[in-house]
Amino acid sequence: MAASPQTEKFAACLRMLKDRSGRGYDRLGKEAGVSGSSLHRYCSGLSVPTDYRVVHAFAKVCGASAEELRELHRLWALADTDRDVPAVTAEENPEPEPDEPAVPAQGSPGPDDDTPPEITRDDPGQPPRSRLPGKLSSRSGILAAVVAVVLVAGFVVWLPVGRPASASPATDDRLLYSPACKSVSMGQHDECVREVQSLLARAKGRLAVDGDFGPETLRRLTAFQVLAGMPATNVVDEATKEALYGQQVSMATWTPAKVAKRIREVFVEDPGTAVSIARCASYLDPLWVLPNTNGSRNWGVFQISDARLRELDGTPLRAFDPEWNIKAAHRLWSVRRDFHDWPSCEAALKDTPKKS
């Protein structure tokens, strides 16, 4: 699908900065904190990053001026709002139903008509009758029954001690428990990742199911782990696999429109700037999470850091509650009645007209 005019303008600006830097995608990606393949997609107009900070970091690495940064932010905002239909998740695009087996025409032979010569059906409404002598047939039936009992008894005896019989085959059938998926982590690209993404999408997580374990998948995995009450390990460990297959965790949350409405209600002093700051920080996504270079993370609508959470008596789980996050951000704003806690977004929005 061809890129929209706004997306192409945004991509052209990125290409100009990249060409001017004289560096390749991989090197620029390492310095900007994003994969080289992702940068290539952005510069080619194949996709638009949902997080402006990725764009800001890339532009700074390329030596963009303050004026270029403002123009790039404007182009990104236009391209982002002009985004095509979101990526279809596995739940929205179910596997097609198998074709119905062909029904033989009346009178034509079908698969059930090829009756072995030893069996005859005198009456279509009755079960098959053996042509073998009655005594031999009876002995064969008894022998078959004895064999079946022995097989069942042997199966029961050899079941692992302490493990329910029903749990053995079901667990082995799940892809993430196969040897190929022993470890699933950042940078991986395979069917194991696709399975994780599909399970996250089934839990109402917003992400593309493409088999590529990049920053988007890491964000959703981290949010899922926090919502499930487990440590955010950045990898799909055994506890995470069990929670994903258990389907007891929901990642459903507020829509961006509802988030923006509530921000305006809380930040009555400067509603337009507050919404713009939140949009820059998290794209108004209550489950947004981003790692910092020092190992800490930022959480929720206003991307409140671990350090600020401790000051506010909060936790990552509370930060994912949009009501708590918005009110906590307003408490931070009230200290100096400005947005100094969000310096990169404040700089990007400088000289940008405010919307109320």
C-alpha positions as CSV (number, residue, x, y, z in Angstrom):
1,M,0.0,0.0,0.0
2,A,1.4,3.4,-1.0
3,A,2.3,5.9,1.8
4,S,0.0,8.8,2.3
5,P,1.2,12.3,1.2
6,Q,1.8,13.3,4.9
7,T,3.8,10.1,5.6
8,E,5.9,10.6,2.5
9,K,6.8,14.2,3.6
10,F,7.7,12.9,7.0
11,A,9.8,10.1,5.5
12,A,11.5,12.5,3.1
13,C,12.6,14.7,6.0
14,L,14.0,11.7,7.8
15,R,15.9,10.6,4.7
16,M,17.4,14.1,4.4
17,L,18.7,14.0,7.9
18,K,20.0,10.5,7.5
19,D,21.8,11.3,4.2
20,R,23.3,14.4,5.7
21,S,24.7,12.5,8.6
22,G,26.6,10.2,6.3
23,R,25.9,7.2,8.5
24,G,24.1,3.9,7.9
25,Y,20.9,2.7,9.5
26,D,22.5,0.3,11.9
27,R,24.9,2.8,13.4
28,L,22.3,5.5,13.6
29,G,19.9,3.0,15.2
30,K,22.4,2.1,17.9
31,E,22.9,5.7,18.8
32,A,19.2,6.6,18.7
33,G,18.1,3.5,20.6
34,V,16.1,1.8,17.8
35,S,16.8,-1.0,15.4
36,G,18.3,-0.2,12.0
37,S,15.5,-2.1,10.3
38,S,12.9,0.1,12.0
39,L,14.7,3.3,10.9
40,H,14.8,1.9,7.3
41,R,11.0,1.5,7.5
42,Y,10.5,5.0,8.8
43,C,12.7,6.6,6.2
44,S,11.1,4.5,3.4
45,G,7.6,5.7,4.5
46,L,6.5,2.1,5.2
47,S,5.5,2.9,8.8
48,V,5.3,5.8,11.2
49,P,6.7,5.5,14.8
50,T,4.0,5.8,17.4
51,D,6.5,7.4,19.9
52,Y,7.8,10.8,19.0
53,R,10.9,10.4,21.2
54,V,12.2,7.8,18.8
55,V,12.0,10.5,16.1
56,H,13.5,13.2,18.4
57,A,16.5,10.9,19.3
58,F,17.2,10.0,15.7
59,A,17.1,13.7,14.6
60,K,19.4,14.8,17.5
61,V,21.9,12.0,16.5
62,C,21.8,13.4,12.9
63,G,22.5,16.9,14.2
64,A,19.1,18.5,13.5
65,S,18.7,22.1,14.5
66,A,16.0,23.4,16.8
67,E,14.0,24.7,13.8
68,E,14.4,21.3,12.1
69,L,13.2,19.5,15.2
70,R,10.0,21.7,15.3
71,E,9.3,21.0,11.6
72,L,10.0,17.3,12.1
73,H,7.6,17.2,15.0
74,R,4.9,18.9,12.9
75,L,5.4,16.4,10.1
76,W,5.3,13.5,12.5
77,A,2.1,14.7,14.1
78,L,0.4,15.0,10.6
79,A,1.7,11.6,9.5
80,D,0.6,10.0,12.7
81,T,-2.9,11.3,12.5
82,D,-3.0,10.2,8.8
83,R,-2.0,6.7,9.7
84,D,-3.6,3.9,7.8
85,V,-5.9,1.3,9.5
86,P,-4.0,-0.2,12.5
87,A,-2.3,-3.5,12.1
88,V,-4.7,-6.3,12.3
89,T,-4.2,-8.6,15.3
90,A,-4.5,-12.3,15.3
91,E,-7.9,-12.0,17.1
92,E,-9.3,-9.6,14.4
93,N,-8.0,-11.8,11.6
94,P,-8.9,-15.4,12.5
95,E,-7.7,-18.3,10.6
96,P,-10.0,-19.2,7.7
97,E,-12.3,-22.1,8.3
98,P,-11.3,-25.3,6.4
99,D,-13.3,-26.0,3.3
100,E,-16.3,-28.3,3.6
101,P,-15.6,-31.8,2.4
102,A,-17.1,-32.5,-1.0
103,V,-20.5,-34.4,-0.7
104,P,-20.7,-37.3,-3.2
105,A,-23.5,-37.1,-5.7
106,Q,-26.4,-39.5,-5.1
107,G,-25.6,-42.9,-6.5
108,S,-21.8,-42.2,-6.8
109,P,-19.3,-44.1,-4.7
110,G,-18.1,-42.3,-1.5
111,P,-15.4,-43.0,1.0
112,D,-17.8,-45.0,3.2
113,D,-18.9,-47.3,0.4
114,D,-15.7,-49.1,0.1
115,T,-16.6,-51.9,2.5
116,P,-14.0,-54.6,3.3
117,P,-15.0,-58.0,1.9
118,E,-15.2,-59.5,5.4
119,I,-18.0,-57.1,6.4
120,T,-21.5,-57.0,5.0
121,R,-24.5,-54.7,5.7
122,D,-27.7,-56.6,5.2
123,D,-29.7,-53.8,6.6
124,P,-28.5,-50.2,6.2
125,G,-29.9,-49.3,9.5
126,Q,-28.0,-52.0,11.4
127,P,-24.3,-52.2,12.3
128,P,-21.9,-54.3,10.1
129,R,-22.2,-58.1,10.5
130,S,-19.1,-60.3,10.3
131,R,-19.2,-63.3,7.9
132,L,-16.7,-65.2,10.1
133,P,-18.0,-68.0,12.3
134,G,-19.7,-66.9,15.4
135,K,-17.3,-68.6,17.8
136,L,-14.2,-67.1,16.2
137,S,-15.8,-63.7,16.1
138,S,-16.7,-63.8,19.8
139,R,-13.1,-64.9,20.7
140,S,-11.7,-62.0,18.6
141,G,-13.9,-59.5,20.5
142,I,-12.8,-60.8,23.9
143,L,-9.1,-60.7,22.8
144,A,-9.5,-57.1,21.6
145,A,-11.1,-56.1,24.9
146,V,-8.3,-57.7,26.9
147,V,-5.6,-55.9,24.8
148,A,-7.4,-52.6,25.3
149,V,-7.5,-53.1,29.1
150,V,-3.8,-53.9,29.2
151,L,-2.9,-50.9,27.2
152,V,-5.0,-48.6,29.4
153,A,-3.5,-50.1,32.6
154,G,0.0,-49.7,31.2
155,F,-0.7,-46.0,30.4
156,V,-1.9,-45.3,33.9
157,V,1.0,-47.0,35.5
158,W,3.6,-45.1,33.5
159,L,2.1,-41.6,34.1
160,P,4.5,-39.3,35.9
161,V,3.9,-39.4,39.7
162,G,2.0,-36.4,41.0
163,R,1.0,-35.0,37.6
164,P,-2.6,-35.1,36.4
165,A,-3.2,-37.2,33.3
166,S,-5.1,-34.3,31.6
167,A,-2.2,-31.9,31.9
168,S,0.4,-33.9,30.0
169,P,-0.7,-33.7,26.3
170,A,-2.2,-30.2,26.6
171,T,1.0,-28.6,27.8
172,D,3.1,-30.2,25.1
173,D,0.8,-28.9,22.4
174,R,1.4,-25.2,23.3
175,L,4.1,-23.7,21.1
176,L,5.8,-21.6,23.8
177,Y,6.5,-24.9,25.7
178,S,8.3,-26.4,22.8
179,P,12.2,-26.7,22.8
180,A,12.3,-24.1,20.0
181,C,10.7,-21.4,22.3
182,K,12.7,-22.1,25.4
183,S,13.8,-18.4,25.3
184,V,11.9,-15.5,23.8
185,S,13.4,-12.1,24.1
186,M,14.2,-8.8,22.4
187,G,15.7,-9.0,18.9
188,Q,14.2,-12.4,18.2
189,H,12.2,-12.9,14.9
190,D,10.4,-16.2,14.6
191,E,7.1,-18.1,15.2
192,C,7.8,-18.1,19.0
193,V,7.5,-14.3,18.9
194,R,4.5,-14.4,16.8
195,E,2.8,-16.7,19.3
196,V,3.6,-14.3,22.1
197,Q,2.2,-11.4,20.1
198,S,-0.9,-13.3,19.3
199,L,-1.5,-14.1,23.0
200,L,-0.9,-10.5,23.9
201,A,-3.4,-9.4,21.3
202,R,-5.9,-11.9,22.6
203,A,-5.5,-10.2,26.0
204,K,-6.5,-6.9,24.3
205,G,-3.0,-5.6,23.9
206,R,-2.5,-3.1,21.1
207,L,0.3,-4.4,18.9
208,A,1.2,-5.8,15.5
209,V,1.5,-9.5,15.1
210,D,4.6,-9.7,12.8
211,G,6.9,-12.1,14.6
212,D,9.4,-9.3,15.3
213,F,10.3,-8.8,19.0
214,G,11.1,-5.1,18.9
215,P,10.3,-2.2,21.2
216,E,6.6,-2.4,20.6
217,T,6.4,-6.0,21.7
218,L,8.7,-5.3,24.7
219,R,6.4,-2.5,25.9
220,R,3.3,-4.7,25.7
221,L,5.1,-7.6,27.3
222,T,6.2,-5.4,30.2
223,A,2.7,-4.0,30.7
224,F,1.3,-7.6,30.6
225,Q,3.7,-8.8,33.3
226,V,2.9,-5.8,35.6
227,L,-0.8,-6.3,35.2
228,A,-0.3,-10.0,35.9
229,G,1.4,-9.2,39.2
230,M,4.8,-10.5,38.2
231,P,8.3,-8.9,37.8
232,A,8.9,-7.1,34.5
233,T,11.8,-9.3,33.3
234,N,11.9,-8.2,29.6
235,V,11.8,-11.9,28.6
236,V,9.0,-14.5,28.2
237,D,9.8,-16.7,31.2
238,E,7.9,-19.7,32.5
239,A,5.6,-17.6,34.7
240,T,4.8,-15.3,31.8
241,K,4.0,-18.2,29.4
242,E,1.6,-19.7,32.0
243,A,-0.1,-16.3,32.4
244,L,-0.4,-15.7,28.6
245,Y,-2.0,-19.1,28.1
246,G,-4.2,-18.7,31.2
247,Q,-6.1,-15.8,29.6
248,Q,-6.9,-14.3,33.0
249,V,-5.2,-10.9,32.4
250,S,-6.9,-8.1,30.4
251,M,-5.0,-5.2,28.8
252,A,-8.2,-3.4,27.9
253,T,-7.9,0.3,29.0
254,W,-9.1,3.8,28.2
255,T,-9.2,5.1,24.6
256,P,-7.0,8.1,23.6
257,A,-10.2,10.2,23.4
258,K,-11.2,9.4,26.9
259,V,-7.7,10.0,28.2
260,A,-7.6,13.4,26.5
261,K,-11.0,14.4,27.9
262,R,-10.0,13.5,31.4
263,I,-6.7,15.4,31.1
264,R,-8.6,18.5,30.2
265,E,-10.8,18.1,33.2
266,V,-7.9,17.7,35.6
267,F,-5.5,20.3,34.0
268,V,-8.0,23.1,34.0
269,E,-5.2,25.7,34.2
270,D,-3.6,24.7,30.9
271,P,-5.6,21.8,29.3
272,G,-4.2,22.2,25.7
273,T,-0.5,21.9,26.7
274,A,-1.2,19.1,29.1
275,V,-2.9,17.0,26.4
276,S,0.0,17.8,24.0
277,I,2.6,16.8,26.6
278,A,0.8,13.5,27.2
279,R,0.4,12.8,23.5
280,C,4.1,13.4,23.0
281,A,5.0,11.2,26.0
282,S,2.8,8.2,25.4
283,Y,0.5,8.8,22.5
284,L,-2.3,9.0,25.2
285,D,-1.8,5.2,25.8
286,P,-2.4,4.3,29.5
287,L,-0.2,1.2,29.2
288,W,2.8,2.9,27.5
289,V,6.1,2.0,29.1
290,L,9.6,2.9,28.0
291,P,13.0,1.9,29.5
292,N,15.8,4.4,30.3
293,T,19.5,3.9,29.7
294,N,20.1,3.6,33.5
295,G,17.7,0.6,33.8
296,S,14.7,2.5,35.1
297,R,11.4,2.9,33.3
298,N,8.7,5.4,32.6
299,W,5.1,4.4,33.1
300,G,1.6,5.3,31.7
301,V,0.0,8.3,30.2
302,F,2.5,10.9,31.5
303,Q,5.4,8.5,31.5
304,I,6.1,8.9,35.2
305,S,9.6,7.6,36.1
306,D,10.5,5.1,38.8
307,A,12.0,7.8,40.9
308,R,8.9,10.0,40.7
309,L,6.7,7.0,41.4
310,R,8.5,6.5,44.7
311,E,8.0,10.2,45.6
312,L,4.3,9.9,44.8
313,D,3.9,6.6,46.7
314,G,3.0,4.9,43.5
315,T,3.8,1.7,41.7
316,P,4.0,0.6,38.0
317,L,0.6,-1.0,38.4
318,R,-0.9,2.2,39.8
319,A,0.8,4.2,37.1
320,F,-1.1,2.1,34.5
321,D,-4.4,3.4,36.0
322,P,-5.0,6.5,33.8
323,E,-7.0,8.2,36.5
324,W,-4.2,7.9,39.0
325,N,-1.5,8.8,36.4
326,I,-3.2,12.0,35.3
327,K,-3.8,13.2,38.8
328,A,-0.2,12.3,39.8
329,A,1.1,14.3,36.8
330,H,-1.0,17.3,37.9
331,R,0.6,17.1,41.3
332,L,4.0,17.2,39.6
333,W,2.9,20.2,37.5
334,S,1.6,22.0,40.6
335,V,5.0,22.2,42.2
336,R,6.2,24.9,39.7
337,R,3.0,25.2,37.7
338,D,4.9,24.1,34.5
339,F,5.9,21.0,32.6
340,H,9.5,20.9,33.6
341,D,9.2,17.2,34.4
342,W,8.8,16.5,30.7
343,P,11.7,18.5,29.2
344,S,12.0,16.7,25.8
345,C,8.3,17.0,25.1
346,E,8.2,20.6,26.3
347,A,11.1,21.4,24.0
348,A,9.4,19.7,21.1
349,L,6.2,21.6,21.7
350,K,7.9,25.0,22.1
351,D,6.4,27.6,19.7
352,T,3.7,25.1,18.8
353,P,0.1,26.7,19.0
354,K,-1.8,25.4,22.0
355,K,-5.1,23.6,21.6
356,S,-7.7,23.8,24.3
